[in-house]
Amino acid sequence: VHVKMADEAVCVGPAPTGKSYLNMEAIMEAIRQTGAQAVHPGYGFLSENKEFAKRLAAEGVTFIGPDTHAIQAMGDKIESKLIAKAAKVNTIPGFDGVVETAEEAVKIAQEIGKSPLYSVTELLIV
């Protein structure tokens, strides 16, 4: 329905997403063909791809979505949690760093397991 309602539609490739909606070059070519000034990447696919946002910026095309910094922050769960904490957003208590070894994971799980919110069993399963 959205294609039928559009003023203009461009096929960006065959059904496999790797040959169409994930093919940045095919989308960039469609942008050039149509003279598009802005792109909304939809949900999923390239909406969280900072490289795509950079390529659009390099072509002078507006990316209708989060900027590359926000995309990077959302993609890194530790970074996004630290940003949320800094903004005083309530977060689930837990470890905010990188777990290097299995032994470290067990130790962290035991510490967090002391919280009334979790049991050690639940943490190790998750």
N, C-alpha and C positions, 0 to 999 in steps of 0.2 A: 504494500500500500504506500509506503513512504517513497518508493522509487516512482510509482505512478503519479504521486502528488508533486514530485520535485519538478522544478523548471528544467533541470538538466540532470542526466544520469550518465555515469561513465563506468563501464565494466573494468574492474581492476585485476581480473584474472579468473581462472577456473575455480571450482568449488573448494578444493583443498586450501585451507587458510594460509598455509605456507607459500602458496602460489598466488594469493590474492590479498586478503586483509592484513597479513603479516609481512607482505612484500613491500618494504618501504619504497623501493625504486619505482614499482608500479604505481603506488599512490602519489609519489612525487611527480611522476609523468602525467598522471591525471590532473594534478594541480596545475602543472604548466600548460596542459592542453586547454583547460577551462579558464585559466587566469584567476583561479580562486584566491581570495585575499585572506581567508581564514578557514581553519579545519577543526571540526569537532571529531575527535577520534572514536567516539562511541564509548562503550564500556568493555573493558578487557582489551584484547588485541593490542593496539598501540597506545591506549590511553595512559598506561603507566610506563611507557618507554621513553626515558630521557633522551636517548639518541634521536628518536623521531622528533621530539620537541626541538632539539638543537638543529636538526636538518631544516625544519620549517623556519626557524628563526634565521638561519643562514640564507634562506630564499626570500626573506621578508614577508613570510606568511604567518599570520597570528594563529597560535595554538590555543584553542578554546578548551582550557583545562588547567591543571596545576602547573606551576613553573618547574623547571628542571630540579631546583633545590627541593621542592616539596615532593616530587616524584622519588628522588633519592632518599629522602627522609622516610617516606612511607614504605619504601622497599626494604629498609633496614629496620627490623623490629626493635633492636636495642636502641638505635638512634631515635626512632619515633617515640619510644617510651620515655627516653630522657627529655625529649622536646616537650612531651605532654606534661611530665612532672615539672619542668621549668615554667610551664604556663599555668601551673597550679590545677591541672586536670587530674581528677582521681584516677589512679591506675591500680591494677591488681598487684598486691605485694609480691615480691620475688626478687630474684637475682637479675641485675642489670648489666652484667658483663658477659664475656665470652667464656664458655666452659671448655677448658683445654683437655681434660682427661676424665675417664670414667670415675676415678677416685674422687676427683673434685666435684663431679656431678652428685655422687652419693653424699658427700659432705654438705653441699649446698642444699640438697633435698632434705637432709636431716635437720639443718638449721631452719629451713622454711617450714618443715613439718611441725615445728614447735608452735607455729601460728594456729590459732583456733580455726582458721579458714581451710586448712589442708591437713591431710594425713600423708605420711611419707609414702605409703602405698600408692595413693592417687598421683603424687608427684612423679614417682618413678615410672608409672604406667604411661602418663602423658608424655 
